[in-house]
């Protein structure tokens, strides 16, 4: 029986944080038995910001090893590198024809990132949503696991698919969102009003999956809370609220149970316990990561086989698209 398809990807633009892990990576393996899953390392998306080539190559292989360390099984899921499947860029070019510049300029993420750019804004930043749409539509994915901040990108993907289908007849499946089970955005440990980011210039703002256990504990101790001294979960105590969300995501305990347990124990005990919980989990992931990253031949075999499987699926869609728009068959 054919399984419905899931597609997701992460940029190799920096070291993966626990925010990426909670919001995406930890959920990937849960879909493997019930869905036909494609998990991509979206290295082409990374060019929306300037990258050092050597770092991009290293980050790409690191991320592949972390995918596997977190439980992805190449025999169950198609795991591949985006740039190894040229159909992504080819479909993006076609989809450019059904999207207006005005629509792209209204995207929240574009406006936020464009404001932070010094000098000229790269076209890759503007066209980012079209490439993301191509990633998803190329594989006729029914579901896309994303965080709250990516909902607008799935909405524009559906809009692009609907426009193409209307103009050229039914071609693409309209994807649906699967929100992270935690349902929470993980925020910076130093500024709980902004999302935890791989590119945070403050090293204490994020915990990375490859941080040492000592670094994890140290960053948790320095994490921003407040001066109220009242252990509670509310929008007036954003730092504490964020830490409680992280605790809940790692332990699966409810917010209510966490608050009830620590309300008389204080911030110090809570941070200490949370540091141990995270340190233990990242330690287990790092053991598996080290096994994979030390075997470059195995990694190459996995990403080559993944690209072959992905290319087979992608070319089927691309041939259909090319025929619909009137290109002469090769």
N, C-alpha and C positions, 0 to 999 in steps of 0.2 A: 504494500500500500504506500502510495506517495505521501511523503510528509510535507507539511507547509514549511516554507523557507524563512530563515532568519538571517539577517545580515547586520554586522556591526564592525566598527573599526576604531582604532586609537592612533593618534599621531605620535610618531617617534621624535618629538620635538624637545624632549628633555626626559629626565628621570621620572618614572611613574610614581605618583603619590598615592597615599591611602585613599584620597578622594577619588582618583581614577579606579582604584581597586574596589571600593565600596559601590560606586555608581555604575561600574561596567564590568571590570574583569572578574570579580568574584561571582558574578551572575552568569557568565558565559557558559561555564561547564554544566550548569543546571539545565540548559536547553538541549544538550547534545543528544539525549536519548529520545526526546519527543519531537525534535525538529531537524530539518536538513539545514545545518548551520554553516555559514561562511563567515570567518573572522579574518579581517584584513588589517595589515599594518599600513596605514594610509600615508605613505611617505610623500606622495605628490602634494597632499594638503599642507605639508610642512613648509613648502615654498611660499606660502602666504606671508611668512616672515623669513628674513635672511638667515641662512643656515651655514655653518662651517661644514664642508663636505665630509671631512674625517669624522666629525661628531655625529652627523646624520647617519653615516654608515654604522658607526658603533651603536648609536641609539636604536637603530632598526633591528640589529641582531640581539641587543639586550632585550628589546620588547618582545621579540619572538621567543626568546628563552623564558621570559616572564609569562607569556601566554601559556607555554607548556608547563612551567612550574606551578601555575595556578590551576592546572587540571585539564587544559584542553588536550584532546586526544586526536591526532591527525587521522586516525582510522575512523573516527566518528564525525569530525568536522573538517571542513576545507580551510586550511590556514595558509595564508599567502601574503605576498608583498604587492601592494597596489601597482607600483610602477612596472612590475613584471607582466602585467596584463594590459597591453596597449589599448584595448577596447574601452577602458575607462575614459581616456582622453578623447578617443574617437566619438564616443557617444556624447560626451560633454559638448563637443563642437556642434553637433546636430541640435542638442537641446538649447544651445544659445539662441537658436532661431525662434524659440517660442517664449522667451523671457525678455521683458523690457528692462532697460537700465534703471528706470525709476523704481521698479519693483525691488531690484537688488539693493538700491541705495536706501530703501526703507527698512532693510533688515537690521534688527537691533544690534546683533553682534558686529556687523560691518560698521555701523555708526560708532559703537563703543571703541572698536579697535582703530578705526580711522582717526579718531581724536587723539589717540596715543602715538600715532606715527609722526616721526619727525621728517620733514621734507615731503617728497612725493609719495602718494599711496600706490602700492603695486596693484596691478589689475588682478592678480591672483586673489587678493583679499576680496575684491568685489565679486569675482566669479566663483568663490569658494562654494556657495550653495548649489551652483549648477553642477560642479564636480561631485558634490555629495549626493545630489539627485541621481547622477549617472551611476555612482557606486551602487546605489540601492536598486534602481530600476533595471540595471543591466542584468541582474540575477532574478528578476521578478520576485523579489522578497516580499513576503506578506507581513512580516513583523520586523521592527527595528527597536532593539532595547537602547533607550537613551535616558538621559537625565532631564529634569525640568527645563534646563537652559537650552536644550536642543530641540524643544518642541516646535519652535518656529521653522527650523530647517526641515523637519518632516512635513510641516504644513505646506511649505513651498515646493517640496518634492511631489506631494500629492497634486498641487496646483499645476506643476509642470506636466505631470503624467496626464492629468485631465485635459489640458490644452492640446497635448500631442494626440491623445486618443480622439478628441473632438475633430481635430484637423485631418487626421490620417486614418481614422477608424481604430477600434480597440487594439492596443498593442501592449500596454504596460499594466501590471497589477498595481492597484493603489495600496501603498504600504500603510500599516497601522503601528502605533506606538506601543511598546511595552515599557512602562516606567520601572525604574529600579525598585526592587522590593523595599529597600529602606525608605524610598520616597523622599529622601532628604538631600539637599545640596550640602556638601561638606565645605566649610569655609576656612579661611586662613586662620592659623593659630595666633597670629599677631594682629590681624584686622578682620574680625568676624563679620564685617559688612561686605567682604569680597570673597569670591570663590577661591578655595585652595587651588593653586596652579603649579604646573611643572616649571613655569618660567618665572616664578616669584623671585625677585631680586633679594628678598630677605630669606636667608637659609633657615631661619627659625619659624617661618610662616607655614611650612609644609613638612610632613613626614613622608619620606620616600621609601618605597619597598626595599631598596637596597641600602637604607641607613642601618648602621650598626645598632644593636640593642641599647648600647649606652647612649647613642645619639637620640634614639627614640625617647628614652626616659628623660634626657636633658631637655628636649624640645617640649615634652609634656609639662615639665615643671615650670618652664618659662611661658607657657601658653597664657594668653590674656583671659582673665575672668572678670572680676569687678571688686569693688570695695564694700559691697553690701553685706557679705558674709552670710547671706541667706541662700541655702541650697534649694533652688527652684528652677523650673523650666518655663521661661517666658521671654517676651521680646524686649524686656528691659535689661536682661542679662544675656546678651547675645553670645558672649564668649563661653559662658557656662553652658548655654543651650547647645552650642555647637559641639562641645565636648561630650555632652550627654547623647547627642545624635551619633557621634562616633562610637561611644561605648555600646549603645543599643545595636548599631550595625555589626559590630564584632561579636557581641555576645548573644544577640537575638532576644535580649531581655526588653521588656516594655519600658517606656519612659517613666511611667508611674512607679514601677517596681524599683527602678534605679534611684529615683528621687526619694522614695520611702526608705530605702536602705541607707543612703548617704546623708540624709537631712540632718542627722545628729553627729556625723563623723567629720564633716568639713571638707573644704576644697583640697587640702593637702593629701589626705588619705585617698580621695577620689582620683586625683591626678596620678598618684603613685600606683594605684591599682590599674588604672587605664594604661599607664606606661608598660606595665608587666604584660597585660593582655595583648597589646599591639606588638611588643617585642617578641613574644612567644610565636605569634602568627607569622611575622615577617621572617623570623629565624627559620621556620619550617619552609617557607617559600624560597629563601635564599639557599638552603641546602639543595633543593631541586634545581634552582636557577644555575648554581655553580656546576652541577652535573651536565646541564645542557650547554652552557656557554663555553665549557672547556672542550666540547666535541664539535668543532666547526663542520666536520664532514657530515655529521648527523643533521645539524641545522640546515646545511645546504640541501641535503636530500629532502628534508621536510618542505622547505620553501619552494624547491623546484617542482616537486610532485603536487604541491598545493596550487601552484601557478598553472600547471597543466590541467588540473581539474577545473579550476576557475575559468580558464581560457575557453575550455570546451563549452561551458554554460554561457559565457559571455558572448561568444561568437554566434551562438544560435539567436540570441536577441538582436545582436548588431546586424546580422544578415536581414532579419525581418524589418528592422528600422530602415536600413539602406534601401530596401525594396519599396517600402512605404513612401519614402521621400523622393523616390525617382532616380536614385543612382543606378548606373549600369552595373550589372552583376560582374564580379571578377571571374 
